[in-house]
Amino acid sequence: MKLLRTIRLDQSDTFVFEHAAEPGDWAVSGAFAFWASDPARLEGKARSAFRSGFLGVGSHGWSTLVQIVEASADDRAGLVDLLARRLIEHYGAPDMDAARAAAEEEVTFAESLATQPADTLVAVHRTCEDGEVRESFRTLHRREGATPARAFSFMEVEGEEDEEPGEQIDLIGMAGRERK
């Protein structure tokens, strides 16, 4: 089976998100983290997490990219248990049975995103339309015959071609504001 792990190609997640996921965390989509929020009112780092973050379950932080990796049944069971505990600690799940059921659903969804070959990267773009959260996912993988080079020079994007993010993020500007 395959699951998702956070990956950090550079330090940008550390200033794009309030809390960046640790590289190598098991990951889920994390859209549930915004269920009590009005996405239209989110600003700054919370908005960045909503629009383009995967939730790293171990660190409870956000990651722009996740990597598809091979996983064992024990890895999956551990992820469900950890996520269930996080759902109780951070999101008010009423008991372990309810939390485990929700965690199982989230991990099953993460598995459904991990159908490409191992080492494929996945990115998310979230929007809120008519009160409903919509997610689209893109995969990035090595081109056929490409030899490893710099991280961004050998990736190819797959996904809905007519669906482009409607907003540009000024990473350099955000970094400058953080330092002041």
Sequence and secondary structure as in RCSB ss.txt:
>XXXX:A:sequence
MKLLRTIRLDQSDTFVFEHAAEPGDWAVSGAFAFWASDPARLEGKARSAFRSGFLGVGSHGWSTLVQIVEASADD
RAGLVDLLARRLIEHYGAPDMDAARAAAEEEVTFAESLATQPADTLVAVHRTCEDGEVRESFRTLHRREGATPAR
AFSFMEVEGEEDEEPGEQIDLIGMAGRERK
>XXXX:A:secstr
 EEEEEE SSSTHHHHSSSB  TT BEE  GGGGTTS GGG  HHHHHHHHH EEETTTTEEESEEEEEE  HHH
HHHHHHHHHHHHHHHH  SSHHHHHHHHHHHHHHHHHH  S TT EEEEEEEEETTEEEEEEEEEEE TT    S
TTTSEEEES TT   S    HHHHHHHHH 
